[in-house]
Amino acid sequence: MTVPFATSSRSTVGIEWELMLADGATGDLVPRAPEVIAALEETTAPERFTVTGELLTNTVEVTSGVGDTVETAVDDIADAIAALRTVTDPAGIELLCAGSHPFAQWFDQQVSDKTRYHTLIERTQWWGRNMMIWGIHVHIGVDDVDKVMPIVNALSAYLPHLQALSASSPFWAGDRTGYASNRALVFQQLPTAGLPWPLADWRAYESYLDDMVRTGVMADATEVRWDVRPAPRWGTVEVRACDGMSSLPELAAVAALTQALVEDFSRRLDAGEDLPVLQPWFVRENKWRAARYGLDARVIVDADGRQEPVRDHLAETIARLGTTAQELRCEPEFAGLETILSQGASYERQIAVAEASGGDLRAVVDHLIREFRAGPARRELLGG
């Protein structure tokens, strides 16, 4: 099978953000995405951003245009949020985001009326119906198809860092799970989700797709749901490992780190270097540790098995990539990584709210609604 990789400008940025729709009075999820999307369809048609549906009718996804910088893509997302609020605010619908809703139940949710979603649920059954998860997807343009799989493999060593920074699903259906990112472990139950297979080059990726399509596992490359994957249609590498971010500045920070990592790997390939990779068993262990412990995880950082606290290795990585971030013009967004490290990730803030309120998960939802509302339409928070 030949899979063409689209032409894409190097290190351009695209962002997708899955958002919950909640009742303003109860905090529970509401299945109102179809009416919200329909109300916006005409007015948003000419815009760079899009607002679309997802698997469940309690979710809308906002997507940026292709940005030369993180700031451009984030501004698109901010504009999409502002457009959404023209419909959701009068309707009493609140917007929020995290990897999971603190107390909503899967059996109360409705599946969007699309063939691809009904097919997914028919195949995956209970696990598919339990996909009450929200995430972000960050696309970074890659200028040479021969770089794609080496970059995917190298990024796998940094998935625990991105997962820990974004971890925001400590609660599931009313229970405290003990995990910083319960979403990470739920999502990988889908047949083509989870960690990428360590494929050496594009030809190996094409062979993988040929096997999967020929045996009926998937229809095409869009059904590869790896934590980091090639996106041939767009000419990008797409990072999908992150929980849904609770605020726009945090989303921007993670996008900036992703862009800087990909550009750094691209430069090293240009210089003739072989990119460092971890053994698949180390990659798998790191994912579990980041899901369980978040920013308190101790991760394996090289092929010899050396281990470091993920906070420390993140600090080293941020320092190493600082010049790259400056050259990519994402310094203000990149600086937000230090804020997450110093003030805590979303899972930590949610747990603190729950403990302060005697375990009241409605208070956690209110907290998430406040955090989301504080950021998305205010570019000054991002230094813009």
The 8 nearest C-alpha neighbors of each residue, nearest first, counted from 0:
[[1, 209, 205, 2, 206, 208, 202, 210],
 [0, 2, 205, 3, 202, 209, 206, 208],
 [1, 3, 205, 0, 4, 231, 220, 208],
 [4, 2, 5, 1, 231, 232, 144, 234],
 [5, 3, 231, 234, 144, 232, 2, 6],
 [6, 4, 234, 233, 232, 231, 7, 3],
 [5, 7, 234, 4, 8, 142, 233, 141],
 [8, 6, 234, 140, 142, 5, 141, 9],
 [7, 9, 140, 11, 142, 10, 141, 6],
 [8, 10, 140, 142, 141, 11, 7, 139],
 [11, 9, 140, 139, 262, 141, 258, 12],
 [10, 12, 67, 140, 139, 66, 9, 8],
 [13, 11, 139, 66, 138, 65, 69, 68],
 [12, 14, 138, 65, 63, 137, 72, 64],
 [15, 13, 137, 63, 62, 136, 138, 72],
 [14, 16, 62, 136, 135, 61, 137, 63],
 [17, 15, 135, 61, 60, 18, 134, 62],
 [18, 16, 60, 133, 134, 59, 135, 61],
 [19, 17, 96, 59, 58, 60, 95, 16],
 [20, 18, 58, 95, 94, 96, 57, 21],
 [19, 21, 94, 57, 28, 29, 93, 58],
 [22, 20, 28, 93, 27, 29, 26, 92],
 [21, 23, 26, 92, 24, 25, 27, 29],
 [22, 24, 93, 92, 91, 26, 25, 21],
 [23, 25, 22, 26, 91, 27, 21, 92],
 [26, 24, 27, 22, 23, 361, 21, 28],
 [25, 27, 22, 21, 23, 24, 364, 361],
 [28, 26, 21, 25, 22, 103, 29, 102],
 [27, 29, 21, 20, 57, 22, 26, 103],
 [28, 30, 57, 21, 31, 20, 22, 27],
 [31, 29, 57, 56, 32, 109, 28, 108],
 [30, 32, 33, 29, 34, 57, 56, 35],
 [31, 33, 35, 56, 34, 57, 59, 30],
 [34, 32, 36, 35, 31, 37, 56, 52],
 [35, 33, 37, 36, 32, 31, 38, 39],
 [36, 34, 32, 38, 37, 33, 31, 86],
 [37, 35, 39, 33, 38, 34, 32, 40],
 [38, 36, 34, 40, 39, 35, 33, 41],
 [37, 39, 35, 36, 40, 34, 86, 41],
 [40, 38, 36, 37, 42, 41, 43, 35],
 [39, 41, 37, 43, 42, 38, 36, 44],
 [40, 42, 44, 43, 39, 38, 37, 45],
 [41, 43, 39, 44, 40, 45, 38, 46],
 [42, 44, 46, 45, 41, 40, 39, 49],
 [43, 45, 41, 46, 42, 40, 49, 39],
 [46, 44, 43, 47, 42, 41, 48, 49],
 [47, 45, 43, 48, 44, 49, 42, 75],
 [48, 46, 64, 63, 75, 49, 45, 65],
 [47, 49, 63, 46, 62, 64, 75, 79],
 [48, 50, 62, 61, 51, 63, 47, 79],
 [51, 49, 61, 60, 62, 36, 59, 48],
 [50, 52, 60, 59, 49, 36, 61, 53],
 [53, 51, 59, 60, 58, 32, 56, 54],
 [52, 54, 55, 58, 59, 60, 51, 56],
 [55, 53, 111, 110, 116, 56, 52, 58],
 [56, 54, 110, 111, 57, 53, 109, 58],
 [55, 57, 30, 32, 111, 58, 109, 110],
 [56, 58, 30, 29, 20, 55, 32, 19],
 [59, 57, 19, 56, 18, 55, 53, 20],
 [60, 58, 52, 18, 51, 17, 32, 53],
 [59, 61, 17, 51, 16, 50, 18, 52],
 [60, 62, 50, 16, 49, 15, 79, 76],
 [63, 61, 15, 49, 48, 14, 60, 16],
 [64, 62, 48, 75, 72, 14, 76, 13],
 [63, 65, 47, 48, 66, 13, 72, 75],
 [64, 66, 13, 12, 63, 11, 72, 67],
 [67, 65, 72, 12, 71, 68, 11, 64],
 [66, 68, 11, 12, 71, 65, 69, 10],
 [69, 67, 66, 70, 71, 12, 11, 328],
 [68, 70, 72, 71, 329, 73, 12, 255],
 [69, 71, 73, 68, 72, 74, 329, 332],
 [72, 70, 66, 74, 68, 69, 73, 75],
 [71, 73, 66, 75, 69, 63, 74, 70],
 [74, 72, 76, 70, 75, 71, 69, 77],
 [73, 75, 77, 71, 76, 72, 70, 78],
 [76, 74, 63, 78, 72, 73, 77, 48],
 [75, 77, 73, 79, 74, 78, 63, 80],
 [76, 78, 74, 375, 80, 376, 79, 75],
 [79, 77, 81, 75, 76, 80, 74, 82],
 [80, 78, 76, 82, 77, 81, 48, 83],
 [81, 79, 83, 77, 82, 78, 84, 76],
 [80, 82, 78, 84, 79, 83, 376, 77],
 [83, 81, 79, 80, 85, 84, 78, 86],
 [84, 82, 80, 85, 81, 86, 87, 79],
 [83, 85, 87, 86, 81, 88, 82, 80],
 [86, 84, 82, 83, 87, 88, 81, 89],
 [85, 87, 84, 83, 88, 89, 35, 90],
 [86, 88, 92, 84, 90, 89, 85, 83],
 [87, 89, 84, 91, 90, 86, 92, 85],
 [90, 88, 91, 87, 86, 85, 92, 84],
 [91, 89, 87, 88, 92, 86, 93, 23],
 [92, 90, 88, 23, 89, 87, 93, 22],
 [93, 91, 87, 22, 23, 90, 21, 88],
 [92, 94, 21, 23, 20, 22, 91, 95],
 [95, 93, 20, 19, 368, 21, 18, 92],
 [96, 94, 368, 19, 371, 367, 18, 93],
 [95, 97, 245, 18, 243, 19, 244, 367],
 [98, 96, 243, 167, 99, 245, 244, 133],
 [97, 99, 242, 168, 243, 133, 167, 132],
 [100, 98, 168, 132, 97, 133, 101, 131],
 [99, 101, 102, 103, 97, 171, 98, 170],
 [102, 100, 170, 171, 173, 360, 172, 99],
 [101, 103, 173, 172, 100, 171, 104, 360],
 [104, 102, 172, 100, 27, 101, 28, 105],
 [105, 103, 172, 106, 107, 102, 108, 173],
 [104, 106, 107, 129, 108, 128, 131, 103],
 [105, 107, 108, 104, 128, 129, 109, 103],
 [106, 108, 105, 104, 109, 103, 28, 29],
 [109, 107, 106, 105, 110, 55, 30, 57],
 [110, 108, 55, 56, 111, 30, 107, 57],
 [109, 111, 55, 54, 56, 112, 108, 116],
 [112, 110, 55, 56, 54, 113, 109, 116],
 [113, 111, 110, 114, 117, 116, 54, 56],
 [112, 114, 116, 115, 111, 117, 110, 54],
 [113, 115, 117, 116, 118, 112, 119, 111],
 [116, 114, 118, 113, 117, 119, 120, 112],
 [117, 115, 119, 118, 113, 114, 54, 120],
 [116, 118, 114, 120, 119, 115, 121, 113],
 [119, 117, 121, 115, 116, 120, 114, 122],
 [120, 118, 116, 122, 117, 121, 123, 115],
 [119, 121, 127, 123, 117, 124, 122, 118],
 [122, 120, 118, 119, 124, 123, 117, 127],
 [121, 123, 119, 120, 124, 118, 127, 117],
 [122, 124, 127, 120, 126, 121, 119, 125],
 [125, 123, 120, 127, 121, 126, 122, 128],
 [126, 124, 128, 127, 129, 123, 120, 130],
 [127, 125, 129, 128, 124, 123, 130, 188],
 [126, 128, 123, 120, 124, 129, 130, 125],
 [129, 127, 125, 126, 130, 124, 120, 105],
 [128, 130, 126, 127, 131, 105, 125, 185],
 [129, 131, 132, 127, 128, 126, 186, 185],
 [132, 130, 129, 99, 105, 133, 100, 128],
 [131, 133, 99, 130, 98, 182, 134, 186],
 [134, 132, 98, 243, 17, 99, 97, 242],
 [243, 135, 133, 242, 17, 241, 98, 16],
 [134, 136, 16, 243, 15, 241, 17, 239],
 [135, 137, 239, 15, 238, 14, 237, 138],
 [136, 138, 14, 238, 237, 13, 254, 15],
 [139, 137, 237, 13, 12, 236, 235, 14],
 [140, 138, 12, 235, 10, 236, 11, 258],
 [139, 141, 235, 10, 9, 11, 7, 8],
 [142, 140, 9, 235, 143, 7, 10, 234],
 [141, 143, 9, 7, 8, 140, 144, 6],
 [144, 142, 145, 146, 141, 147, 6, 9],
 [143, 145, 146, 147, 4, 142, 201, 141],
 [146, 144, 143, 147, 201, 200, 148, 149],
 [147, 145, 144, 143, 149, 148, 150, 265],
 [146, 148, 150, 144, 145, 149, 151, 229],
 [147, 149, 151, 200, 150, 146, 152, 201],
 [150, 148, 152, 151, 146, 147, 153, 274],
 [149, 151, 153, 147, 148, 152, 154, 146],
 [152, 150, 148, 154, 149, 153, 147, 227],
 [153, 151, 149, 155, 150, 154, 148, 197],
 [152, 154, 150, 276, 155, 151, 156, 275],
 [155, 153, 151, 157, 156, 152, 150, 158],
 [154, 156, 158, 152, 153, 157, 151, 282],
 [155, 157, 154, 158, 153, 277, 282, 276],
 [158, 156, 154, 160, 155, 159, 161, 153],
 [157, 159, 161, 155, 160, 156, 162, 154],
 [160, 158, 162, 289, 286, 157, 161, 163],
 [161, 159, 163, 157, 158, 162, 164, 309],
 [162, 160, 158, 164, 159, 163, 165, 241],
 [161, 163, 159, 241, 165, 160, 164, 166],
 [162, 164, 293, 294, 166, 160, 289, 165],
 [165, 163, 161, 162, 166, 344, 160, 294],
 [164, 166, 162, 242, 163, 241, 244, 167],
 [167, 165, 180, 163, 242, 179, 162, 346],
 [166, 168, 346, 345, 98, 97, 180, 242],
 [167, 169, 98, 180, 99, 181, 170, 179],
 [168, 170, 179, 178, 346, 176, 180, 175],
 [171, 169, 175, 101, 174, 168, 176, 173],
 [170, 172, 174, 173, 101, 102, 99, 175],
 [173, 171, 102, 103, 104, 174, 101, 170],
 [174, 172, 102, 171, 101, 170, 175, 103],
 [175, 173, 171, 170, 172, 176, 102, 101],
 [174, 176, 170, 177, 169, 171, 173, 178],
 [175, 177, 178, 170, 169, 174, 171, 181],
 [176, 178, 175, 169, 179, 291, 170, 181],
 [179, 177, 291, 176, 180, 169, 181, 290],
 [178, 180, 169, 293, 291, 290, 166, 346],
 [181, 179, 290, 168, 166, 182, 178, 183],
 [180, 182, 168, 183, 178, 184, 169, 179],
 [183, 181, 185, 180, 184, 98, 186, 132],
 [184, 182, 181, 186, 180, 185, 290, 187],
 [183, 185, 182, 187, 186, 181, 188, 290],
 [186, 184, 182, 187, 183, 188, 181, 130],
 [187, 185, 188, 183, 184, 182, 189, 192],
 [186, 188, 193, 192, 189, 184, 185, 183],
 [189, 187, 186, 185, 190, 126, 192, 184],
 [188, 190, 192, 187, 191, 186, 123, 127],
 [189, 191, 192, 188, 187, 123, 216, 193],
 [192, 190, 224, 223, 189, 225, 193, 222],
 [193, 191, 224, 225, 187, 189, 190, 223],
 [194, 192, 187, 225, 226, 195, 224, 191],
 [193, 195, 226, 225, 196, 192, 227, 283],
 [196, 194, 225, 197, 227, 193, 226, 228],
 [195, 197, 198, 194, 279, 152, 225, 204],
 [198, 196, 152, 195, 199, 279, 148, 151],
 [199, 197, 196, 203, 200, 204, 148, 152],
 [200, 198, 203, 148, 197, 149, 201, 204],
 [199, 201, 148, 203, 202, 198, 204, 145],
 [202, 200, 204, 203, 205, 148, 145, 144],
 [201, 203, 205, 204, 200, 206, 199, 1],
 [202, 204, 206, 201, 200, 205, 198, 207],
 [205, 203, 201, 207, 202, 206, 198, 208],
 [204, 206, 202, 208, 207, 203, 0, 209],
 [207, 205, 209, 203, 204, 208, 210, 202],
 [206, 208, 204, 210, 205, 209, 203, 211],
 [209, 207, 211, 205, 210, 206, 212, 204],
 [208, 210, 206, 212, 0, 207, 211, 213],
 [211, 209, 213, 207, 208, 212, 214, 206],
 [210, 212, 208, 216, 214, 209, 213, 217],
 [211, 213, 215, 217, 209, 214, 218, 210],
 [214, 212, 210, 211, 215, 209, 216, 208],
 [215, 213, 211, 212, 216, 210, 217, 209],
 [214, 216, 212, 217, 213, 211, 218, 210],
 [217, 215, 211, 214, 212, 218, 213, 190],
 [218, 216, 212, 215, 219, 211, 222, 220],
 [217, 219, 212, 222, 215, 216, 220, 221],
 [218, 220, 221, 217, 222, 212, 208, 223],
 [221, 219, 222, 223, 208, 218, 231, 230],
 [222, 220, 223, 219, 224, 230, 218, 217],
 [223, 221, 220, 224, 219, 217, 218, 191],
 [222, 224, 221, 220, 191, 225, 192, 228],
 [225, 223, 192, 191, 222, 226, 193, 228],
 [224, 226, 192, 193, 227, 195, 194, 228],
 [227, 225, 240, 239, 194, 193, 238, 228],
 [228, 226, 238, 225, 239, 237, 151, 195],
 [229, 227, 237, 225, 236, 230, 151, 226],
 [228, 230, 236, 231, 237, 235, 147, 227],
 [229, 231, 235, 232, 233, 236, 234, 237],
 [232, 230, 4, 234, 233, 5, 229, 3],
 [233, 231, 230, 5, 234, 4, 3, 235],
 [234, 232, 231, 235, 5, 230, 7, 4],
 [233, 235, 5, 7, 231, 4, 6, 232],
 [236, 234, 140, 139, 230, 141, 233, 138],
 [235, 237, 229, 139, 138, 230, 228, 140],
 [238, 236, 138, 228, 137, 227, 229, 235],
 [237, 239, 227, 137, 136, 240, 226, 138],
 [240, 238, 226, 136, 227, 241, 237, 135],
 [241, 239, 226, 238, 162, 158, 227, 242],
 [242, 240, 162, 165, 239, 134, 135, 161],
 [243, 241, 98, 134, 165, 166, 167, 244],
 [134, 242, 244, 97, 98, 133, 135, 96],
 [245, 243, 250, 246, 97, 165, 96, 242],
 [244, 246, 96, 97, 371, 243, 370, 345],
 [247, 245, 371, 249, 248, 244, 374, 370],
 [246, 248, 250, 375, 249, 374, 251, 245],
 [249, 247, 251, 250, 246, 381, 252, 335],
 [250, 248, 252, 251, 247, 246, 244, 253],
 [249, 251, 247, 253, 248, 252, 244, 254],
 [250, 252, 248, 254, 249, 332, 253, 255],
 [253, 251, 332, 249, 335, 333, 255, 254],
 [252, 254, 256, 255, 250, 251, 257, 249],
 [255, 253, 251, 257, 252, 256, 258, 137],
 [256, 254, 258, 252, 333, 253, 257, 332],
 [255, 257, 253, 259, 258, 254, 260, 333],
 [258, 256, 254, 260, 255, 259, 253, 261],
 [257, 259, 255, 261, 256, 260, 139, 254],
 [260, 258, 256, 262, 257, 261, 324, 263],
 [261, 259, 263, 257, 262, 258, 256, 264],
 [260, 262, 264, 258, 263, 259, 265, 257],
 [261, 263, 265, 259, 264, 260, 10, 258],
 [264, 262, 260, 266, 261, 265, 259, 267],
 [265, 263, 267, 261, 262, 266, 260, 268],
 [264, 266, 262, 268, 263, 267, 261, 269],
 [267, 265, 269, 263, 268, 264, 262, 270],
 [266, 268, 270, 264, 269, 272, 265, 263],
 [267, 269, 271, 265, 272, 270, 266, 264],
 [268, 270, 266, 267, 271, 265, 272, 264],
 [271, 269, 267, 268, 272, 266, 265, 273],
 [272, 270, 268, 269, 267, 273, 266, 274],
 [273, 271, 268, 267, 270, 274, 269, 266],
 [272, 274, 275, 268, 271, 267, 149, 276],
 [273, 275, 272, 153, 276, 149, 264, 268],
 [276, 274, 153, 273, 277, 301, 302, 152],
 [277, 275, 153, 152, 274, 156, 278, 302],
 [278, 276, 302, 301, 156, 281, 279, 282],
 [277, 279, 281, 280, 282, 302, 276, 301],
 [280, 278, 282, 281, 283, 277, 197, 196],
 [279, 281, 283, 282, 278, 284, 277, 285],
 [282, 280, 284, 278, 279, 283, 285, 277],
 [283, 281, 279, 285, 280, 284, 156, 277],
 [284, 282, 280, 286, 281, 285, 279, 287],
 [285, 283, 281, 287, 286, 282, 280, 288],
 [286, 284, 288, 282, 287, 283, 298, 159],
 [285, 287, 283, 289, 159, 284, 288, 290],
 [286, 288, 290, 284, 285, 289, 291, 283],
 [287, 289, 285, 291, 290, 286, 296, 292],
 [290, 288, 293, 159, 286, 292, 163, 291],
 [291, 289, 180, 287, 288, 179, 293, 292],
 [292, 290, 178, 288, 179, 289, 287, 293],
 [291, 293, 296, 295, 289, 179, 288, 290],
 [294, 292, 163, 289, 179, 295, 296, 290],
 [293, 295, 163, 296, 310, 309, 292, 164],
 [294, 296, 292, 293, 297, 308, 309, 310],
 [297, 295, 292, 294, 289, 293, 288, 309],
 [296, 298, 308, 307, 309, 306, 295, 299],
 [299, 297, 306, 285, 307, 309, 308, 296],
 [298, 300, 306, 305, 304, 301, 285, 281],
 [301, 299, 306, 305, 298, 304, 307, 302],
 [302, 300, 303, 304, 305, 299, 277, 276],
 [301, 303, 277, 304, 278, 276, 300, 305],
 [304, 302, 301, 305, 300, 299, 277, 306],
 [303, 305, 302, 301, 299, 306, 300, 281],
 [304, 306, 299, 303, 300, 301, 307, 302],
 [307, 305, 299, 298, 300, 304, 297, 308],
 [308, 306, 297, 298, 309, 312, 299, 311],
 [309, 307, 297, 311, 310, 296, 298, 312],
 [308, 310, 312, 311, 297, 296, 298, 313],
 [311, 309, 313, 308, 312, 294, 314, 295],
 [312, 310, 314, 308, 313, 309, 315, 307],
 [311, 313, 315, 309, 314, 310, 316, 307],
 [312, 314, 316, 310, 311, 315, 309, 317],
 [313, 315, 311, 317, 312, 316, 310, 318],
 [314, 316, 312, 318, 313, 317, 319, 311],
 [317, 315, 313, 319, 318, 314, 312, 320],
 [318, 316, 314, 320, 319, 315, 321, 313],
 [317, 319, 315, 321, 316, 320, 314, 322],
 [318, 320, 316, 317, 321, 315, 322, 323],
 [321, 319, 323, 317, 318, 322, 316, 324],
 [320, 322, 324, 318, 323, 319, 317, 325],
 [323, 321, 325, 324, 320, 326, 319, 318],
 [322, 324, 326, 320, 325, 321, 259, 327],
 [323, 325, 327, 321, 322, 329, 326, 330],
 [326, 324, 322, 328, 330, 323, 327, 329],
 [325, 327, 323, 328, 324, 322, 329, 330],
 [326, 328, 324, 325, 329, 323, 68, 259],
 [329, 327, 325, 326, 330, 324, 68, 69],
 [328, 330, 324, 332, 327, 331, 333, 69],
 [329, 331, 333, 325, 332, 324, 328, 334],
 [332, 330, 334, 333, 329, 382, 381, 335],
 [331, 333, 252, 334, 335, 251, 329, 330],
 [334, 332, 330, 252, 255, 335, 331, 336],
 [335, 333, 331, 336, 332, 337, 330, 252],
 [334, 336, 338, 252, 333, 337, 332, 339],
 [337, 335, 339, 334, 338, 252, 333, 340],
 [336, 338, 340, 335, 339, 334, 341, 333],
 [337, 339, 335, 341, 336, 340, 342, 334],
 [340, 338, 343, 336, 342, 337, 341, 344],
 [341, 339, 337, 338, 343, 342, 336, 310],
 [340, 342, 338, 339, 343, 337, 336, 344],
 [343, 341, 339, 338, 340, 344, 337, 348],
 [344, 342, 339, 340, 341, 347, 345, 348],
 [343, 345, 347, 339, 346, 164, 348, 165],
 [344, 346, 167, 348, 347, 349, 166, 245],
 [347, 345, 167, 349, 348, 344, 179, 169],
 [348, 346, 350, 345, 349, 344, 343, 351],
 [347, 349, 351, 345, 350, 346, 352, 344],
 [350, 348, 346, 352, 351, 347, 363, 345],
 [349, 351, 353, 347, 352, 348, 354, 346],
 [350, 352, 348, 354, 349, 353, 355, 347],
 [353, 351, 355, 349, 350, 354, 363, 356],
 [354, 352, 358, 350, 356, 351, 355, 359],
 [353, 355, 351, 357, 356, 358, 352, 350],
 [354, 356, 352, 353, 357, 351, 358, 350],
 [357, 355, 353, 354, 359, 358, 352, 362],
 [356, 358, 354, 359, 355, 353, 352, 360],
 [357, 359, 353, 354, 356, 360, 355, 352],
 [360, 358, 361, 356, 362, 353, 357, 363],
 [361, 359, 363, 362, 358, 101, 353, 364],
 [360, 362, 364, 363, 359, 365, 26, 25],
 [361, 363, 365, 360, 364, 359, 366, 353],
 [364, 362, 360, 366, 361, 365, 349, 352],
 [365, 363, 361, 367, 366, 362, 26, 368],
 [364, 366, 362, 368, 363, 367, 369, 361],
 [365, 367, 363, 369, 364, 368, 362, 370],
 [368, 366, 364, 370, 369, 365, 95, 371],
 [367, 369, 95, 365, 371, 366, 370, 372],
 [370, 368, 366, 372, 367, 371, 373, 365],
 [371, 369, 367, 373, 368, 372, 246, 366],
 [370, 372, 246, 368, 369, 373, 95, 245],
 [371, 373, 369, 370, 374, 368, 375, 94],
 [374, 372, 370, 371, 369, 375, 377, 246],
 [373, 375, 377, 372, 247, 371, 376, 246],
 [374, 376, 77, 247, 377, 372, 80, 373],
 [375, 377, 77, 374, 81, 378, 80, 78],
 [378, 376, 379, 374, 375, 380, 373, 77],
 [377, 379, 380, 383, 381, 376, 382, 74],
 [378, 380, 382, 383, 381, 377, 376, 374],
 [381, 379, 378, 382, 377, 248, 374, 383],
 [382, 380, 379, 378, 383, 248, 332, 331],
 [381, 383, 379, 380, 331, 378, 332, 70],
 [382, 379, 378, 381, 380, 70, 331, 377]]
